[in-house]
Amino acid sequence: EQSIRGVLQAYADAYSRLDAGAVQRVYPSTDVAGLQRSFARMRSQRVQIANARIQVNGATATVNLVWQTVFELSAGGANRSAPQTTLTLQRSGDTWLIVNRR
């Protein structure tokens, strides 16, 4: 469970740095070009994960969490959101990777 929490933190940190490449390292199937376009419209973003509930079933894990974001667009104005999010992770050897987000 600790290694899964590490992946979740790396994922949130990558979004906070507006770093699509770092997102892809923990979520390989992510739409990197789409993220780069989205990040290009932002001046800043801060992401925090709250209320993460992790369920591990063999080599698969499901995480229900609140994805809290505060972001400022390049055009100005701060925005906030905190949607309920479900992530599915798959373990490959000693490494957990995100394989789905909804």
C-alpha positions in Angstrom: 0.0 0.0 0.0 2.9 2.4 0.7 4.2 2.0 -2.9 0.8 2.7 -4.2 0.7 5.9 -2.1 4.0 6.8 -3.6 2.6 6.5 -7.2 -0.4 8.6 -6.2 1.9 11.3 -4.8 4.1 11.2 -7.9 0.9 11.6 -10.1 -0.4 14.6 -8.1 3.1 16.2 -8.1 3.4 15.8 -11.8 0.1 17.6 -12.3 1.2 20.3 -9.9 4.4 20.8 -11.9 2.5 20.8 -15.2 4.8 18.0 -16.3 3.1 15.7 -18.9 6.2 13.5 -19.1 6.2 12.8 -15.4 2.4 12.0 -15.6 3.2 9.5 -18.3 5.8 7.8 -16.2 3.1 6.7 -13.7 0.2 6.5 -16.1 1.8 5.3 -19.4 -1.4 5.3 -21.5 -2.2 9.0 -20.7 -2.8 11.4 -23.6 0.5 13.3 -23.4 -0.2 15.6 -26.2 -3.6 16.5 -24.7 -2.1 17.1 -21.3 0.6 19.3 -22.9 -2.1 21.4 -24.5 -4.1 21.6 -21.3 -1.0 22.5 -19.2 0.1 25.2 -21.8 -3.1 27.1 -20.9 -2.3 27.1 -17.2 -0.1 29.6 -15.3 -0.1 27.3 -12.2 -1.8 24.3 -10.7 -1.7 22.6 -7.3 -3.1 19.1 -6.9 -3.7 17.3 -3.6 -5.2 13.8 -3.1 -7.6 13.5 -0.2 -9.5 10.6 1.3 -7.6 7.9 -0.7 -9.2 4.5 -0.1 -7.0 1.7 -1.5 -8.2 -1.8 -2.2 -5.6 -4.3 -3.4 -6.7 -7.5 -5.1 -3.5 -9.4 -6.2 -1.7 -7.4 -8.9 -4.6 -4.9 -9.3 -5.5 -2.0 -7.0 -8.5 0.3 -7.0 -8.2 3.7 -5.4 -11.1 6.0 -4.7 -10.1 9.5 -3.8 -10.9 13.2 -4.0 -8.7 15.0 -6.7 -8.4 18.5 -5.3 -7.1 21.1 -7.7 -6.5 24.8 -7.6 -5.4 26.2 -10.9 -4.8 29.5 -12.6 -5.2 29.9 -16.3 -2.7 31.9 -18.3 -5.6 34.3 -19.0 -6.1 34.8 -15.2 -8.6 33.7 -12.6 -8.2 31.0 -10.0 -10.4 27.9 -10.3 -11.0 25.0 -7.9 -12.4 21.6 -8.3 -12.6 18.5 -6.1 -14.1 15.6 -8.1 -14.4 12.0 -6.8 -12.0 10.0 -8.8 -11.3 6.3 -9.2 -7.9 5.1 -10.3 -7.0 1.5 -11.3 -3.4 0.4 -10.9 -1.6 -2.7 -12.1 1.5 -4.1 -10.5 4.3 -5.3 -12.8 7.1 -6.8 -10.7 7.7 -4.3 -7.9 6.2 -1.4 -9.8 2.6 -0.1 -9.7 1.3 1.9 -12.6 -2.0 3.7 -13.2 -3.9 2.0 -16.0 -7.3 3.8 -15.8 -8.8 7.0 -14.4 -12.5 7.7 -14.1 
